[in-house]
């Protein structure tokens, strides 16, 4: 604690959508709820118990695709990423 005053996110080649704006936290939450429904995981703890390979397959996130146009990518949450 107290060692860092600020930080920036870099190497964001996949962070922006084709329109230049990152997805919102509300959009990410909606997508997360849909993913939980897909895996019959009604709580965050249950979703965390889903094996990583199953999550990767279900979310179609690979370096061969553009994460901004697939299912999941970084989002503006107002805390970790406060602005575009």
C-alpha angles and dihedrals in degrees: 000000000000096000096106129047098181142355136193132213111237138179089048099158090133098038102088128069120233086267093058098249127104120233118269127246089246090056091049091049091052090050091047092053090050090050091050089052090050090056095037088244108142094176135049090243090056092047090050088055092061109105113257094237091057091050092048092050093046095048097047093222112154133139087247091067132054106254091205091067097036125068106286137028137143114298139200102259097168091238115055092020106024098171143016 
